[in-house]
Each structure stands twice: as structure tokens, then as C-alpha cells.
Amino acid sequence: MNKFKKWVIEIFLTLTIAISAGFQSDFFEVAKQIDIYTTLFKELNMYYIDEVNPAKLTNNAVNHMLENLDPYTRYYDEQGVEAARIAATGEYGGIGATSKFKNKTLTIREVLKNSPAEKAGLKPGDQILKIENLEIKDFDEKGASELLNGLPNTKVKLQIERQNKISEIEVTRKKIEVNPVPYYTMLTSEVGYISFITFNEKASEEVKNAFEDLKDQGMKKLIIDVRNNPGGLLNEAVEIANFFIPKDKIVVTTKAKIEKWSETFKTRQEPIDLEIPISILVNNRSASASEILAGSLQDYDRAVVIGERSFGKGLVQRYRELSYGTQMKITISKYYTPSGRCIQELDYTNRKEDGTIPKFSDAGREAYKTEKRRTVYGGGGILPDVKIEKPTTTEITEILFNSDAFFNYATQYFYKHPTILNAAEFQLKESDYKAFKDYLSTHHQDFETATEIQLKKALEKAKEENLDANLTKTYQALLTKIQEEKIIELDKNKEEIRYKLTEELVKRYYYIKGVYQQKVVFDKTILKAVSILTNDQQYNSILN
């Protein structure tokens, strides 16, 4: 017995020493790297030939480090902390417009309906040259945007350029509240529709208000549209799922490296409706909390999911306070739907040498079972029960979608066409699509491919080396041919392009609400959802 005790004690001591050594080793490595950085930082500040900006250096170093982890782990300086709070709460003191800083110019991208910006006459496409007496060109992107925000009821003077004319506008800031439900309506005498664009602190309240109003109008079946909804607060997704799932049911489980941060989120209230047939619409830009909502309703066979495979963000972030009023949003865990699925698509941990990020779904998707024993799959987003087929988006079309071409064309269109049909009647004609392509053919700077960029760099290099004497004509012919081919290539995604262009144009005249007013009449995914919900046999066969 004594020998056994001695043996156990020896093993315990050995393990304790090994674990302690591991912790000490980890701590030493962290301390070593911090010391290296601190020493380097001091030497730069003391001896570098020009003045350095310590805050800017730190921001650049930290952000570059975090970019190599995942896109969601981020550092916020004192000003960034406030921006993060605004994103979470859905309210701020400002003018009610979004903007984009590019080429030392701040351009209004969207104006909210009934906002101070709208009442003052600001329009999308307006370029802000000055805020008060401060010239925008002297600021960076963050500084320029922050100048627009301020305490409610304070005034701000703007110098703007619109259609090559400069004027001044005064805007009175006020408390801006971002409504996560921009539009809801009855599509038929029985089918209700709720559009839903973000999971901020007002999300569950606004969804519930919309639901109850539609019920009062006679709704017996429901469509929830979370397409292009990037997510937000996890607890709001749980609250909304609780509307349709019984009390004490698991909605999502998070698993973290720190055990106390691993949590199981269950429904806490009695639901408001357990019987109403539901369809939830998703696409490849539905992410995070949108996927938690769609995944939980799918796992409990509570809704038919329609659309495209969702984005695949199965990572959970938490804010951690740092010194001097700064903070970090850090990925702390992965989340799992009630059936046990993790729908994370990109494997950031195993980033390849060339910087590409592998996909979990490439290795195969593991099967899981819903409450009614239907098969669903983990990894790579939420697969819809009813898939809306569309052509693969080409690389050229992706470049177009990520460019300013749609926005710039819509600005030009808006000033050429004072009015358009009502949102619920507006459809893009074939002539409109052709006009857009003609615009792209004469505004190549709005939509440049990697091939064009590299070709221009090659010519610049040739000029540096005095090799361009006989190249200019050949270069221009090749560039023209490339530009012609890229326009032809767009026709492979004609319907997608028309869809996005329609959305951009309608938003100019009727704001975000108008976009959804147009969709409920013409959108193929919404029409498919209505068709399924009004066919009880088809709806039940999908869920059983």
C-alpha cells in the first residue's frame, strides 16, 4: 500500500512539474516577445531619422498581427470603442448617413429615411469637401467619418460637391436609431413577410412587434428574410428563436478554450407561436447570428430554409477591455447548433504558406440529424432545404460587385431620371442593362480587373527602363481587347447583375424600405417561399 501511495505521489509530482514547466515556458515566450517589441519601439522612437507617431505605429503593428488570425479579432482604440458600441446598440448621435472615404474624398453612400441628412437635402453621391472649416483631404478615413458624428442637437456645416457644383449645407445631428426591421407586410391574405437586416439590441423587440402586427392582420404563415444579414448579438438570435421554439430548448452551444466561456444558450420564455408555418430565407451573405437563427429553426424542423448556402461563420467574439480605454474583440469560441453542427467554413488556423485559407467543407461535410431525423450537414454554412439555383458567380463579376461601379452608375442615373416607377412596380428593362454595360465600357476606372492593373504596371516599368518607344500602340490594343472581353464575360451572370443594379437604383429613390417593397413583388426566392407555404402538403413533406 505504501509503495502504491509513493508511486501515485511520484506521478502527481512529475505531472505538476511538467505542467508548471509548460506554463513557465509559455509565459517566458510571451514575455520575451513583448520585451523584444518594447525594446524595438523605444529604439525607433529615440533614433529613427524622422519623427514617428507612436499611436499609429502601434495600430499598424497590432492590426497586422490580428489580420493573420481571422477577420473578426480586432483592436479598437479609444474612438473605435465608441464605434463598436454604436454597432451593437443600433443608436448614435449623427446625421443619419453612411459614407466612404476614398482618394482623400468622403462620399455619402446612403441616406436614412427621415434622418437629419435627408431633411438637410444630402444625397448619395455627394462628396464632402469640408466639415466646418476642416478639409477632408487632411484626414484619414476614420478621422473623416468621425467628424460627422457628435452630440444630438448640435449643428455641423458641410461643404459638398454635387454634379460638379459646390455648395454648403448645415445639418443638425440627432440620436439615430437603426431599425433592424426596415419592412414587413402581408404578401397574401395569409402569408406575412418580415425583412431583417441586423441583430442589434433592438432586434428581438422589433421582430416581435412586426410579428404581432401581422398576426392582427390575419397572418397564418410567415417568411423571415435574413439574406445579407451579417449577424450581430448572439443573445438576440436566441430571443428570436425563442418566439417559435418551446421553453428550455437549446438554441446554440459555444465551446471555448477557457471552460467558463463555454456556454449553452437555451430558450427562457414561453414561445409566442409554436404552430405557424415558417420559411426562413438565407444567402451567401447570411452570417453568424443569422445562421444561428436559421440553423436552430432547421434543427427543430420548425422552418423550411430556402435560398443559397449561408456564409459559414461559426466563430464567436467577445470584447475584452485593454489599458487606456482601448479594447479588443477576440474570437473566443465556436458555436454549435442544437444538432451539434459547427457551420464554420474557413479554417483560419491552418492558413497555407501562400496565404490562402482552406475550407472545412473541402474535406467533406459531416452528417447530423434534426429532431425529426432529417439529415443536415455541418461545416460550410447552413444548407437550405430548398436551394434556389443560380449560375456560379465568375471572378470578373465578383470584381464588379466589389467595385464602385453600381454606386457611381446609380448616381449618374438618379440625376438623369428625376422619377421612376413605384418600388413595387419597378423592373429593370433590357435597355437598362445594356446602358449599364455601355457605362462600364467607358468608365473602366470604376471596374478594373487584376489583368488591367498588372498590364498598366508593366507599361510603367517599361517606361522606367526606356523600353516603351514602340509599345504604346500595342499596349493600347491589348488593353482595349481585355476591356472588351471583361464586359462580354459579365453576361454569364446577367441575372445577378440586374438584381444588384435594380436594388441600387430603387434604394436611391425609395430608401431601404423601397428595396424590400420591390423584392416582395419580383424576388424569385420570396415567390418560391410563398408557393411552398401555401402548399401544405409540400411544406410538410420537406419537414418530414
Helices and strands as residue ranges (DSSP letters): H 2-47, H 54-67, E 74-76, H 78-89, E 91-94, E 97-102, E 105-111, H 116-120, E 127-131, E 134-135, G 136-138, H 141-146, E 155-162, E 165-172, E 174-177, E 184-186, E 191-195, H 203-216, E 221-225, H 234-242, E 250-256, G 259-261, E 263-266, E 278-282, H 289-299, E 304-307, E 315-321, G 323-325, E 327-336, G 348-350, G 360-363, E 367-369, E 375-377, E 386-387, H 395-401, H 405-416, H 430-442, G 444-446, H 450-464, H 472-489, G 490-493, H 494-522, H 524-533, H 536-543
